[in-house]
Amino acid sequence: MPLSDLFLNIAGSEWAIIILLALVLIFGAKRLPQFSRTIGKAVGEYESARQRFQQEMQQASEEAKTSSMPRITGPVATEREKLEKIATSLGIDHAGKSDQELRSLISQRMSLGF
C-alpha cells in the first residue's frame, strides 16, 4: 500500500490525535499547558480585534447614513433627476435652475465641505 493511500484514509479526528501527539513530542508534557494558554490568548486577542473591527465598521456605516454627503438611493432615469437628487441631499433648491446652474452650485457646495 502506497504512503499516499494511508494519508487519504485518515479521518479528521485521527488527524487531531496525531497533531496532539506531535505537540507533546515537540514541546513536552510540562510545556504543553503553557503552549495551550499562549494559543488561547492569541485566539482571544484575535476575537477581540475582530469584534472591535466589526463595531468600527458598523459605526462608520451609521455615520455615513446620517452624514450630509450627497446620496442617490436608487437608479435615476435622467441626468436632470440625478442633479436634482444630489442638490436636494445638499440642501440646494433646484426649482427653476438649469442643469449647468445646478452643477455649479453642487460643485461650490462640495468644495466648501458642505
Secondary structure as UniProt FT lines:
FT   HELIX           3..8
FT   HELIX           12..66
FT   HELIX           79..89
FT   TURN            90..91
FT   TURN            95..96
FT   HELIX           99..111
FT   TURN            112..113
//
